[in-house]
């Protein structure tokens, strides 16, 4: 491994090249399966997360044959399971996490969202050299926060093969929300293919796993909605751009099994409750490449925490959780059973669990909704006369259900009205505040008002398009959401539970474009794939910098910065929520304010694992 390299693109090069070399010859043989249930002993899937507590916690990373979706598979596990143990800590404690590497290659653990010294952050080539085969590395730090977080490998594509797990940190002060019961819910995606084969397939053809592309048979349904010439013009527009309106996700249910706490939908993870109890659910999206849309039909959810940070309570019926985000909700179930339904954003599959009064009670599982289609707004070509909300393809059903209301229980928790904060016209930053809060001053909305039009060169070969119009979309729930008649959470509704008393002024602005070339599966910032020799983004300790992210691609990107939190601009001034990961929608201009407090070199990247591996990665250096 090159010790200088913080990029995940570099160190697994030998495996990636081997995958590319074998991909063409192996395609006729079908998918590469990482395990076979008939060979060797198989560790059965765990029905519940295993807790790890104490001042010293031992974690062992090894290859283990585990049961996933009724099949045997070779996974890289932490203490023998997928996901790894739930690490339970307390704010203010000192902890030693001893990670033993039983693999035949280097590994690492990154503590996602935790405030730790740079040399404890766990990124090979940036904060340390990695954990060599047969060695043990001790992470030591003081726990400086509370909330819901997670951990995962930051070495190559190991995260996809099972190296991830939840972290729950209890606050030093009494929790203001007295829940009688709580459950951590880890959402993830599993493939029986070698992840390097998946990457090789995407390199060969970016739409390799998109089995939901529009066909000639769909044209009739589109003509009914848009008129024949409108439908034909839409098809020709997408064809001229050499892009596909159904290209929502790179890797889909064509190869993925979607898991809830390591269990497939048919295995049905289960959490028990007594009627009348208040239950806290800690959702973590630990997937490699999947956004999930989460709802509990018939049960309203009160959002109380985002990315581990407390927010003013917001009641909702559904939320989209981007890769690497966490979201805590409170529910008060009264019926015998409820289904926790986590639909993949592209509707190619789902994860599922049950909240129930006993081990036998069940609830109906809703059918998956029709796959969504991108619009010209998602391509950055909406000049205000087109709706910003995605169109729904009602002619192609992905996995059952009928119509856009498939399986939805409109009992308790369903609003039947428009979503709070949703603006169907030209975005102008005029948001409805959460919880009846006053409209934010105009100065705080200024960053949301900007319509960014740019005529640059497209950032070179690393980018296939430039958004003609990029604007804030914090009031929009996202493609495929907002058309079902129930409430959907948006960023614009999030407010910090404790407003900051004052903020020092922002000293400068750094603008970065999120860029990509889908045909070549190249992903980057400003058209430049990461190289260890490129300069770091330099900041001075104590400096307050506004980062402006402009998404020039038609895909959503979850952008994460290590070692700190940032203030996401939603127009709420001192009440802007603190986050460590932000979902940047297609053709969106979003921004956050970053206070450089933690000295060191910090990874800054797209948390879509295959995008990070393909080059969407930078380094932020905070100097003393």
N, C-alpha and C positions, 0 to 999 in steps of 0.2 A: 504494500500500500504506500502511496505517496503521502508522506507526513504533512506536506504543505497543503494538501487538498482538503477543503471543507465540503467540496461538492460531492453529492452522491453519484455524479456521472462518472467519476474517475475510477474508483477502486474496484468495481466488479467487472472491469472491461474484459477480462479473459472469459468469464462466463457469458457475457453478452455476445461476444464475437462467436463463441461456440454455438450459441443459440441461433444466431443469424446464419451460420454455416450449415446448420442441420435443418433449419426451418423448411427450406424448399423441398429437400428430400423427404422430410417427414410429413408433409402436409397430406399426402395421400393416405397415410396410415391413421388419420384422425388425430384427436387431441391427445397430448401427452398427459397421462394420469399419474399423479404423484404417489398414489398408493393403491393397493389392491386388497380387498377385505379377506382374501383367501390366503395371504402370505403373512406368516409371523403373528405374534400376539398383538392385539389392538386394545389400547386403553379406552374404555367407553367414555362417551361425552359426559361431562359433569352436569348434574341437574341444578347446581347452585354455584355461585362464585365462592372461592376459597379465600378467607381473610388472612392477611399477614400483618402482625402488629409488633410493637416493641421499639426499643432504642436501637437494636441491631436486627436487620432483616436480611436473610440469605435468599438469593435468587440464583437458580441454576438454569442456564440456557443449553438446551440439547435437542437433538433430533429424537422424536418420539412418534410411534405409530398410534394415532388417535382415531376415534370414530367420529366422523362428520357426515351428517345427513344419511346415516345408515351404511356408510362405506368406510373402509380403512384408508388412511392417508398418512404420509410422512410429513409431519409438521415440525417447525422449530418452536419448541415450547419453553415456557418459563415455569419451573417446578412441575413439569409434566402435563400441563393443560393449556387449552386455548379457550378463552383468553387466560393470561397469567393471573396470579392471585390479586385480590383487591387489597392494595396497601392502605392501611388505616393509620393515619398520623394525627397529631394534635398540634395546633398552632403554638409556636414558642419552643417546641421540643428540639433537641439535637438528635439527628438520626444518622446511622451508618447503614448503607445499603451495599452489601457485598455481593457482587455479580460474578459468578463463576462461569467460564466459557468452556463447555464440553463439545463444541463444534470443531470442525477441522479448518475453519476460516475465522477471521476476525469478526467481532461483533461489538455492539454498543447498546446503551440505554440512554435515551433522552427523556427528561422529566418535563413533559409538555405542559407549559403554563406556569411552572414553578419558578419562583425567584431564587436563583442559586448563583454562586460564584461562577464565572466563565469557565474555569477549569473543571467544574462539576456538571456542565451542561450536556455532555455526552455526544458531541458531534466529532467524529474522527477527522483529524487534520485541522480542526479549528480549536477545540478546547482540550483535546488530548489525542493520543496516538491510536486509540481503540483498544479493545480487549483481545489479546492474542489467544490462540487455541491453547487450552490447558492452563490458562492463567485466571486469576481473580483480581478484580479491580474494586476498590472501596470508594464509593461516593459518600462524602461527608458534608453535611450542611445543616444549618438551623432552619427550621420551618417557619416562614415569615408570613404566612397567609392561611386562610381557610377556604373551603369550597370543594368543588368537584373537578378533578383533573384526570390525566392519564399518562401512561408512559409507553414507549415503543422503541424499537431499534431504529438507529439512524445510519445503518450500514447497508448499502445496496438496496435490494428489494426484500430484505428479511421481514420487514413489517407485514408484507403480504402473506408470508408463510407462517405467521402465528405469534410473532414477538410483539405483543402489546397487552396492556392490562389497565385497570382503573386505579385511581388514587382518590381517596376521600379524606379530607383534612377537617377535623372538628375545630370549631372556633374556641378561642380562649375565654370568650365571654358567652353567656347563655344565648342560645339560638332564639331569635324572636319568633320563629315558626315552630310551634310545638306539634310535631308529627308523632303519632303513636306508632308508626311503622315506616320503614323506608326501604327502598330497593334501588340498587344501581343497575342500569340497563345499558349494556355495551352492544352497540350495533356495529356490524362488520360485514365484510364480503370475503368469500373463500372461493378459490379456483383450484380444481384438481389438475390444472396445467402447471408446468413450471413457469413462474412469473417471468423469467427471461424469454421463454417462448412467447408469452403474451406480448411482451415488449417488441420482440422480433416481428410478430404478426402486425402490430400497430405500425411499425416502421415500414413494413411492406405495403400496407394499405390502412390508412387511418380509420376507415369505416369497417374494418374486419369484423367486429362484433356487433355491428348495427344490423340486426335482423328485422328492423321495423321500417326500412326505407319505403318511401312512397312508390307505388307501382302504377301502371296504366289503369288498372282496375279501380284505383282510388280516385281517378280523375272525375268520374261521374259524381261522386259524393261532393267533391270540391266544387264542381260546377253548380251544384244545387245551392251551395252557400254563397259562392262568389260570382256566379254567372260563368258561361263557358269561356268567354274571352278573358275574364278576370283570372280564372283558374289557369288557363293556358299561359297568360302573361306572367303569373306567379311562378309557374314551372320554368319558363324560359329565363326569368330573372335569376333564379337559383342556379340554373344550368350555366348561365354566362359567368357566374361567380365560381363555378365548379365546386359548389357547396350543397349541402342537403339540409332541408328544413327539419328533418327528423334526427339530426345529429346532436342529441342531447348529452350523451355520455360516451366516453371512449370504450369502456369495458362494461358489459351489460350482463343480464341474466342468461345470455347465450353461453357463458362460461361460469358465471358466478352463482353460488348458493349464498343467500343472504341469511345472516345469523343474528340471533339475539342471545347474548351471554353464551355464545358458542353453540347454540342449538338451532337447527334448521326449522322452518315453519311447521313441518309435520311432527317435530319433536316437542314443540309447544312449551317454551319456558313458562313457568307458573309462579306467581307471587300471591300469597294468601293474605286475607284481611278479615276483620270483623266489621259487620255493617255499622256505620256511624264513625268509624275511625278516619282520621286524617292521615293520608299516605303521601310520603315524599318519594318522587321518582327522579333519580339522577340519570339523565340521558347523556351518553357519550357516543359520538360518532367516531369510531376507531377504524373506519374502513380505509382501504387504499385508494378507491376511485369512485365511491358511491355517495351521492347525496340522498338523504331519506326525508320523506314527508310523513310526519307522525301524527296520528290521531287515535283517540279512544272513543269509538262511537257510543253516544249516549252519556258521555262523561266530560264535563268541562274541566279544563286544566288552568291553573293559576301559575304563571311563570314568575319565579322569585329569584332566579340566579341565571346569569349568562356568562359562560367561560369562567366560572368560579366566583364571579363578582356579584354581590347582591344588587338587584334592580327593584324599582317600585313595582308592586304586583300588577300583572296584566292578565286578564282572563281571556282565554282563546280556546278554539276547538281544534286547531291544527297548527303545526309549525314545520318549517323546513329547517333541518339541521345540516349544515355544511360539514364536509370532512374536517375533522379535528376540533370542531366546536363541542361544547358541553352546555346543557340546558337543564335546570332543575325546575320541577313543577310540583304543585300540590294538587291532590284530588281527594274527593270525599265520596267514595263509592257507597251505594245503598242497595244495589241489586245483587244477585248471586254471583254474576260473572260479567266481565268486560274483556273485549279483545283489544290488546295493544297492537296497532297495525302500523308498520313502518314500510311505506311504499317507496321503491326506488324512484328517483326523479323522472326517469324515462319510462316508468311503468313496466319494465321488463321482469320484475319480480318483487318480492317483499319478504320482510322478516315479520315474525308474529309471536306474541306471547299472550298470556291470560292473567288477569287479576280475578281472583275467585275466593269464595268463602271456604272452599275445601278442595281436595284433590280431584273431585269428580265433576264439579260444576264447569260448564263451558258456555261460551257465547258465540254467536254467529260471526264468521270471518267474512268481512266485506269483499266483494270482487274488486279487482284492480280497475282503475279508471282508464279511459282511452289514452293512448299515448299523446303527448302534446306536440305541437309543431312550433318551431321558431317563426318569428315574423320579421318584417323589414326593420322594426324597432330594435330587435335583437342583433341586427346587422349594422346598426348605427346609421340607418337610412330613414328614420322617422323624423320628419320636420315639423311634427306637431299636428298633422292632419290624419294621423293613423293611430289607432288604439295601441297603447303600450302593453296591454295584456296579451299573452299568447293565445293563438287560436287552438281549439281542441279538435283533434281528428276523430270524429264520431263514427267514421266508417271502419276504422281498424281497432278492434278491441284487443288489448294485450292481457290475456289471462283471465277472461271471464268477466261477469258483471254485465249490466245492460244500461247503457246511457251513462251520463256523467254523474248520476246519483247512486251508482252501484254500491249496494251494501251499506249505505250510510243510514245510521239510526238517528233520526231527528228528534229524539227525546230530550232528556236533560242535557243542556250544554250546547244546543244548536240554536243559533241566533236567527236564522232565516232572513238576514239582511245583509247589507254591504259590509265589507270589512272596514274596521276603523283605520283611518289614515290612508285609505285607497283613493288615489286621484286618477280618474280615467281620462283626464284631459292633458293639456300641456303642463309638464311638471314645473312648478315655480317655487318649490320649497315651502308651500303653505300646508303644513302638516297638522293633523289633529293630534293634540297632546294626549299622552296616556294618562288614565286615571283622572280625567277632567282638569289637567294642568293647563295653565294659561299658555297662549301662543307665545313662542319664544320671540325675543326682540329681533328686528330685521337684521341687525349686525350678525347674529348667530346663524341666520339662515343664508347669509351671503354665499357661502360655499355651495349651497344646494341650488342656488339660482342660476349658476353658470351653465350655459350651453356651449360646450367646447367644440369648435370646428377647426380642423387642422388640415393642412395641405402639404404634409411632408412627403418624403420619398418612400414611405411604407416600412422604414427601418430595415431595408435590405432583404437578403434571401431568407432570413429567419422569420419573416412575417409575410402572410399572404393577403392581408387586408388592413385597412385603416378605417376606423369608425368615423364617418362623416359628421355625425352628431353623437357626442357622448355626454350624458347627463346623469344627475343623481337619480338612483332608483330605490332609495331607502324606504319609500312609501309603497313599493310594489312587492308582493309576496314572492314573485318569481314565476318562471315559465310553468304552465300547467296548473297553477293555483289561482284561486279567487273567483271561480266560476261555478261553485257548487252550492252557494247560499249559506255557508257557515263561515265563522270568523277564522282568519288566518293571521298569524303573527307576522309583523314586519319590523325591521330595524327601527323605523321611525317611532315605534311605540315604546322602545326601551329607554328608561331613565335610570341613572344611578340612584340607588336607594339613599345615598348620603351625598348631596351635592357638594362639590368642592367649594371652599370658602372664597378662593381667589386663584387665578391662574396668571403666571407671568406671561408677557407677550411672546408670540411666536417670532423668532428671529429670522427664519428663512423658510423657503418652500422647496421641496425636492419633488419633481414630477417624474414618474416612471410609467412607461407604457407596458401593458401585458400583451405579449405578442406571440404569434404561433403560425405554423404552416401545417395544416392538418394532413395534407397529402403526403408530406415528408415526415410527419410527426416530429416536428421541431418546436420546442417551447422555450420562451426566453423573456427577459426584460429588455425593452428597447431594441429588439431584434438580435441581441447578442446572447448566445448560449453561454452558460457559465464556463469560465476557464480560470484555473487557479492563479494565473498571472494577471488577470484583470484587477484594476485597483478596487479597494474597498470603498464603500460609502462612508466617508469620514465625518464623525460628529465629535463635539467637545462635551465633556461632562457638564451637566447643568443646562445645556442648550435645549431649547424647545423648537422643534422642527415640525412643520406640516408636510406630511407625505401625501401627494396627490397621485392616485392610481387611475389610469385610463385603460380600460379593457378594449383593446383593438381586435379582439377575437369574438367569435359567436358562442363561446363556451364560458360557463361560470368558472371562477377560480377562487379557491379558499387560500388567502394569503396570510401567512403566519410569520411573526417575528419572535425570536427566542429571547428569553431572559427578562421580559418586561411586559407591561400592559400599555395600551395606547387609548386615547380618547377618540372614539369614533364620532365623526361629525354627523349628527342627525338633526341639527338645528336647535339643540337644547342648552347651549352654553355650558355652565358649570354642571349641568345634569347629564351631559353626554355620557353614554355608558362606557365603562372600561372593558376592553376586550384584548385577547391575544391573537385572534384569528378573525378575519373579515371575509365574507363572501362577496366577491365583486361580480355582478351579473354581466351578461354580454352587453357591450356598448355602454357600459356604465362609467361614470366619473365619480369616484368616491374619494374621501380623504379622512385622515386621522392625524391627531397631534401626538407627537412622541417626545417625551422628556428623557433626555439621555442621562440616566442615573447610574447604570451598571456598567463599569469599565470592562472592556474586553472586546473580543470579536464574536459577533452573534450571527447566526444563520437567519436569512430572510428569504422566504421561498413560497412557492405554491405547494400546498399540502396534498394535491393530487399526486400520488406517489410516482406515477409514470411521467407526469409533466416535470416533476423535480428531477427525476432521473435523466430526462431528455434535455435539461438545461435551464429550467425556470428557477434559478437560484442565484442569490447574491450574498455578500457579506457586509454587515454593518459593523464598523469599528467605532467604539466609544473610547476616546482618549482621555486621560486624567486632566 
